[in-house]
Amino acid sequence: MPRVIVGLDYYGTHFYNDVVQYCYRTGQPQSQESFSRIYKECISQVTARLSVDFETFLVNLMELPYWKLINYTPKEECVVFDEVFKNAVRAFGICLWNSMYTNKVLYPNSHFHLESCSQILVIIVIHTDADYV
């Protein structure tokens, strides 16, 4: 299983700030731990939907974010939808796809999973389908 390290340049820090603003706007817990968890979960969601074909990736990106996994408010039945944050997640996804495509680390018939992340880089594990030649 190859691993790829992708630098996030400036858009990683920008997206982290978007996460913080999302937490303030929607009443999420105001702690560094919750900011980091939401940041990592969103990157994980984007990474799981990566595809070598940009159009396929854009269609997959329209499903994001999955709100139930990033909602830490006490009322579990109340899922907060935030258009600004939804657009920020999608913009981050496009930037990540572009970085990976430019560095030629998007492979056909592969699945991508987040191993670790920070504001400056992500480490992604690439699983290639066994019957792919």
C-alpha positions as CSV (number, residue, x, y, z in Angstrom):
1,M,0.0,0.0,0.0
2,P,1.7,3.2,-1.1
3,R,1.4,6.3,0.9
4,V,1.5,9.8,-0.6
5,I,2.3,13.0,1.3
6,V,0.5,16.0,-0.2
7,G,1.4,19.5,0.8
8,L,-1.6,21.7,1.5
9,D,0.3,24.9,0.9
10,Y,-2.1,27.7,2.0
11,Y,-5.4,26.1,1.6
12,G,-5.0,23.7,4.5
13,T,-4.8,26.6,7.0
14,H,-7.6,28.4,5.2
15,F,-9.8,25.4,5.5
16,Y,-9.0,25.0,9.2
17,N,-10.1,28.5,9.7
18,D,-13.3,27.7,7.8
19,V,-13.9,24.8,10.3
20,V,-13.4,27.2,13.2
21,Q,-15.9,29.7,11.7
22,Y,-18.3,26.9,11.1
23,C,-18.1,25.9,14.8
24,Y,-18.8,29.5,15.9
25,R,-21.7,30.0,13.5
26,T,-23.5,26.7,14.4
27,G,-22.8,26.5,18.1
28,Q,-20.4,23.5,17.9
29,P,-18.0,23.1,20.9
30,Q,-15.4,25.8,21.0
31,S,-12.3,23.7,21.6
32,Q,-9.1,22.9,19.7
33,E,-10.0,19.2,20.0
34,S,-13.4,19.6,18.3
35,F,-11.9,21.9,15.6
36,S,-9.2,19.3,14.8
37,R,-11.8,16.4,14.8
38,I,-14.1,18.2,12.4
39,Y,-11.1,19.2,10.2
40,K,-9.8,15.6,10.0
41,E,-13.3,14.2,9.4
42,C,-13.9,16.5,6.5
43,I,-10.6,15.8,4.9
44,S,-11.3,12.1,5.4
45,Q,-14.6,12.4,3.6
46,V,-13.0,14.3,0.7
47,T,-10.2,11.7,0.5
48,A,-12.6,8.8,0.4
49,R,-14.3,10.3,-2.7
50,L,-11.1,11.0,-4.7
51,S,-11.1,9.8,-8.3
52,V,-8.7,10.2,-11.2
53,D,-11.6,11.5,-13.3
54,F,-12.4,15.1,-12.3
55,E,-16.1,14.9,-13.3
56,T,-16.6,11.8,-11.3
57,F,-14.9,13.5,-8.3
58,L,-17.1,16.5,-8.7
59,V,-20.2,14.4,-8.6
60,N,-18.9,12.6,-5.5
61,L,-18.0,15.9,-3.9
62,M,-21.6,17.0,-4.1
63,E,-22.4,14.5,-1.3
64,L,-20.2,16.3,1.1
65,P,-20.0,17.1,3.9
66,Y,-21.8,14.3,5.7
67,W,-23.3,16.4,8.5
68,K,-24.0,13.7,11.1
69,L,-20.3,13.0,11.5
70,I,-19.3,16.7,12.1
71,N,-22.3,17.7,14.3
72,Y,-21.2,17.9,18.0
73,T,-24.2,19.8,19.3
74,P,-26.1,18.1,22.2
75,K,-29.3,17.5,20.2
76,E,-28.3,14.7,17.9
77,E,-31.5,14.9,15.9
78,C,-30.7,18.5,15.0
79,V,-28.2,18.4,12.2
80,V,-26.9,21.8,11.2
81,F,-26.7,22.6,7.5
82,D,-24.3,25.5,6.7
83,E,-24.1,26.5,3.0
84,V,-20.9,28.5,3.6
85,F,-19.1,25.6,5.2
86,K,-20.5,23.2,2.5
87,N,-18.9,25.3,-0.1
88,A,-15.6,25.5,1.9
89,V,-15.4,21.7,2.1
90,R,-16.0,21.4,-1.7
91,A,-13.4,24.1,-2.4
92,F,-10.9,22.3,-0.3
93,G,-11.7,19.1,-2.1
94,I,-11.0,20.7,-5.5
95,C,-7.7,22.1,-4.2
96,L,-6.6,18.7,-2.9
97,W,-7.6,17.0,-6.1
98,N,-5.6,19.5,-8.1
99,S,-2.5,19.0,-6.0
100,M,-2.7,15.2,-6.3
101,Y,-3.5,15.4,-10.1
102,T,-0.6,17.8,-10.7
103,N,1.8,15.5,-8.8
104,K,0.4,12.5,-10.7
105,V,-0.6,10.5,-7.7
106,L,-4.2,9.8,-8.6
107,Y,-4.3,6.3,-10.0
108,P,-7.2,4.6,-11.8
109,N,-9.1,1.8,-10.0
110,S,-7.8,3.0,-6.6
111,H,-9.3,3.9,-3.3
112,F,-7.8,6.6,-1.2
113,H,-7.9,6.8,2.6
114,L,-6.7,9.5,5.0
115,E,-4.0,8.2,7.3
116,S,-3.1,11.5,8.9
117,C,-3.3,15.2,8.4
118,S,-2.2,18.6,9.7
119,Q,-2.7,22.1,8.4
120,I,0.3,21.8,6.1
121,L,0.1,18.3,4.8
122,V,-1.9,15.1,4.4
123,I,-0.8,11.5,4.3
124,I,-3.0,9.4,2.1
125,V,-2.9,5.6,1.7
126,I,-3.7,4.3,-1.8
127,H,-5.4,0.9,-2.2
128,T,-5.4,-0.4,-5.8
129,D,-8.0,-3.0,-6.9
130,A,-6.5,-6.5,-7.0
131,D,-7.8,-7.3,-10.5
132,Y,-6.5,-4.1,-12.0
133,V,-3.6,-4.8,-14.4
